[in-house]
Amino acid sequence: MSRLKDQMIKEEANFWDKAESLLGSCEDFSLYNYAVMSLAPNFLMNSPTARRNLQDQLLEGWTEFWQNKNA
């Protein structure tokens, strides 16, 4: 079980790295959300609640990035 857990942790970290790298390329959240959700591993979207939580985290990060960039 530890190997699977380690793999999932690594996959999630890679996902967030990719999501962060796309932040500056999309000035519209819907485009960013679409691009990032297509990269999201299934275990991050395994239920409607999990999917919504992920989208909320993406929106928070995207908003913070653009607020800081435009400040």
Biotite code that builds the C-alpha atoms (Angstrom):
import biotite.structure as struc

atoms = struc.array([
    struc.Atom([0.000, 0.000, 0.000], chain_id="A", res_id=1, res_name="MET", atom_name="CA", element="C"),
    struc.Atom([2.874, 2.343, 0.716], chain_id="A", res_id=2, res_name="SER", atom_name="CA", element="C"),
    struc.Atom([4.083, 2.157, -2.886], chain_id="A", res_id=3, res_name="ARG", atom_name="CA", element="C"),
    struc.Atom([0.656, 3.106, -4.215], chain_id="A", res_id=4, res_name="LEU", atom_name="CA", element="C"),
    struc.Atom([0.363, 5.959, -1.732], chain_id="A", res_id=5, res_name="LYS", atom_name="CA", element="C"),
    struc.Atom([3.800, 7.254, -2.713], chain_id="A", res_id=6, res_name="ASP", atom_name="CA", element="C"),
    struc.Atom([2.856, 7.071, -6.394], chain_id="A", res_id=7, res_name="GLN", atom_name="CA", element="C"),
    struc.Atom([-0.375, 8.989, -5.782], chain_id="A", res_id=8, res_name="MET", atom_name="CA", element="C"),
    struc.Atom([1.446, 11.661, -3.788], chain_id="A", res_id=9, res_name="ILE", atom_name="CA", element="C"),
    struc.Atom([3.996, 12.039, -6.584], chain_id="A", res_id=10, res_name="LYS", atom_name="CA", element="C"),
    struc.Atom([1.243, 12.213, -9.216], chain_id="A", res_id=11, res_name="GLU", atom_name="CA", element="C"),
    struc.Atom([-0.622, 14.884, -7.232], chain_id="A", res_id=12, res_name="GLU", atom_name="CA", element="C"),
    struc.Atom([2.576, 16.924, -6.785], chain_id="A", res_id=13, res_name="ALA", atom_name="CA", element="C"),
    struc.Atom([3.238, 16.716, -10.536], chain_id="A", res_id=14, res_name="ASN", atom_name="CA", element="C"),
    struc.Atom([-0.322, 17.840, -11.225], chain_id="A", res_id=15, res_name="PHE", atom_name="CA", element="C"),
    struc.Atom([0.021, 20.915, -8.993], chain_id="A", res_id=16, res_name="TRP", atom_name="CA", element="C"),
    struc.Atom([3.365, 21.774, -10.598], chain_id="A", res_id=17, res_name="ASP", atom_name="CA", element="C"),
    struc.Atom([1.734, 21.654, -14.046], chain_id="A", res_id=18, res_name="LYS", atom_name="CA", element="C"),
    struc.Atom([-1.264, 23.656, -12.806], chain_id="A", res_id=19, res_name="ALA", atom_name="CA", element="C"),
    struc.Atom([1.053, 26.312, -11.401], chain_id="A", res_id=20, res_name="GLU", atom_name="CA", element="C"),
    struc.Atom([3.026, 26.493, -14.638], chain_id="A", res_id=21, res_name="SER", atom_name="CA", element="C"),
    struc.Atom([-0.189, 27.259, -16.567], chain_id="A", res_id=22, res_name="LEU", atom_name="CA", element="C"),
    struc.Atom([-1.291, 30.106, -14.287], chain_id="A", res_id=23, res_name="LEU", atom_name="CA", element="C"),
    struc.Atom([0.238, 32.937, -16.282], chain_id="A", res_id=24, res_name="GLY", atom_name="CA", element="C"),
    struc.Atom([-0.856, 31.631, -19.660], chain_id="A", res_id=25, res_name="SER", atom_name="CA", element="C"),
    struc.Atom([-4.617, 31.986, -19.117], chain_id="A", res_id=26, res_name="CYS", atom_name="CA", element="C"),
    struc.Atom([-6.140, 35.356, -18.313], chain_id="A", res_id=27, res_name="GLU", atom_name="CA", element="C"),
    struc.Atom([-9.595, 33.792, -18.223], chain_id="A", res_id=28, res_name="ASP", atom_name="CA", element="C"),
    struc.Atom([-10.382, 31.305, -15.455], chain_id="A", res_id=29, res_name="PHE", atom_name="CA", element="C"),
    struc.Atom([-12.617, 29.127, -17.620], chain_id="A", res_id=30, res_name="SER", atom_name="CA", element="C"),
    struc.Atom([-9.711, 28.508, -20.031], chain_id="A", res_id=31, res_name="LEU", atom_name="CA", element="C"),
    struc.Atom([-7.368, 27.805, -17.141], chain_id="A", res_id=32, res_name="TYR", atom_name="CA", element="C"),
    struc.Atom([-9.886, 25.505, -15.479], chain_id="A", res_id=33, res_name="ASN", atom_name="CA", element="C"),
    struc.Atom([-10.423, 23.571, -18.717], chain_id="A", res_id=34, res_name="TYR", atom_name="CA", element="C"),
    struc.Atom([-6.680, 23.177, -19.349], chain_id="A", res_id=35, res_name="ALA", atom_name="CA", element="C"),
    struc.Atom([-5.889, 22.081, -15.811], chain_id="A", res_id=36, res_name="VAL", atom_name="CA", element="C"),
    struc.Atom([-8.863, 19.769, -15.332], chain_id="A", res_id=37, res_name="MET", atom_name="CA", element="C"),
    struc.Atom([-7.807, 17.860, -18.431], chain_id="A", res_id=38, res_name="SER", atom_name="CA", element="C"),
    struc.Atom([-4.534, 17.122, -16.607], chain_id="A", res_id=39, res_name="LEU", atom_name="CA", element="C"),
    struc.Atom([-6.083, 16.194, -13.266], chain_id="A", res_id=40, res_name="ALA", atom_name="CA", element="C"),
    struc.Atom([-5.614, 12.603, -12.134], chain_id="A", res_id=41, res_name="PRO", atom_name="CA", element="C"),
    struc.Atom([-8.830, 10.652, -11.615], chain_id="A", res_id=42, res_name="ASN", atom_name="CA", element="C"),
    struc.Atom([-8.315, 10.308, -7.872], chain_id="A", res_id=43, res_name="PHE", atom_name="CA", element="C"),
    struc.Atom([-8.569, 14.092, -7.502], chain_id="A", res_id=44, res_name="LEU", atom_name="CA", element="C"),
    struc.Atom([-11.968, 14.082, -9.242], chain_id="A", res_id=45, res_name="MET", atom_name="CA", element="C"),
    struc.Atom([-13.488, 10.840, -7.976], chain_id="A", res_id=46, res_name="ASN", atom_name="CA", element="C"),
    struc.Atom([-16.708, 12.481, -6.770], chain_id="A", res_id=47, res_name="SER", atom_name="CA", element="C"),
    struc.Atom([-18.654, 15.669, -7.469], chain_id="A", res_id=48, res_name="PRO", atom_name="CA", element="C"),
    struc.Atom([-17.534, 17.046, -4.103], chain_id="A", res_id=49, res_name="THR", atom_name="CA", element="C"),
    struc.Atom([-13.870, 16.291, -4.793], chain_id="A", res_id=50, res_name="ALA", atom_name="CA", element="C"),
    struc.Atom([-14.160, 17.840, -8.257], chain_id="A", res_id=51, res_name="ARG", atom_name="CA", element="C"),
    struc.Atom([-15.768, 20.980, -6.807], chain_id="A", res_id=52, res_name="ARG", atom_name="CA", element="C"),
    struc.Atom([-13.081, 21.248, -4.105], chain_id="A", res_id=53, res_name="ASN", atom_name="CA", element="C"),
    struc.Atom([-10.395, 20.966, -6.769], chain_id="A", res_id=54, res_name="LEU", atom_name="CA", element="C"),
    struc.Atom([-12.040, 23.682, -8.859], chain_id="A", res_id=55, res_name="GLN", atom_name="CA", element="C"),
    struc.Atom([-12.319, 25.892, -5.769], chain_id="A", res_id=56, res_name="ASP", atom_name="CA", element="C"),
    struc.Atom([-8.583, 25.456, -5.103], chain_id="A", res_id=57, res_name="GLN", atom_name="CA", element="C"),
    struc.Atom([-7.784, 26.247, -8.728], chain_id="A", res_id=58, res_name="LEU", atom_name="CA", element="C"),
    struc.Atom([-9.942, 29.382, -8.643], chain_id="A", res_id=59, res_name="LEU", atom_name="CA", element="C"),
    struc.Atom([-8.309, 30.536, -5.420], chain_id="A", res_id=60, res_name="GLU", atom_name="CA", element="C"),
    struc.Atom([-4.805, 30.057, -6.839], chain_id="A", res_id=61, res_name="GLY", atom_name="CA", element="C"),
    struc.Atom([-5.686, 31.653, -10.176], chain_id="A", res_id=62, res_name="TRP", atom_name="CA", element="C"),
    struc.Atom([-7.299, 34.666, -8.497], chain_id="A", res_id=63, res_name="THR", atom_name="CA", element="C"),
    struc.Atom([-4.360, 35.137, -6.133], chain_id="A", res_id=64, res_name="GLU", atom_name="CA", element="C"),
    struc.Atom([-1.870, 34.902, -9.002], chain_id="A", res_id=65, res_name="PHE", atom_name="CA", element="C"),
    struc.Atom([-3.637, 37.543, -11.114], chain_id="A", res_id=66, res_name="TRP", atom_name="CA", element="C"),
    struc.Atom([-4.241, 39.863, -8.166], chain_id="A", res_id=67, res_name="GLN", atom_name="CA", element="C"),
    struc.Atom([-0.538, 39.765, -7.302], chain_id="A", res_id=68, res_name="ASN", atom_name="CA", element="C"),
    struc.Atom([0.494, 40.163, -10.929], chain_id="A", res_id=69, res_name="LYS", atom_name="CA", element="C"),
    struc.Atom([-1.766, 43.173, -11.431], chain_id="A", res_id=70, res_name="ASN", atom_name="CA", element="C"),
    struc.Atom([-0.873, 44.817, -8.113], chain_id="A", res_id=71, res_name="ALA", atom_name="CA", element="C"),
])
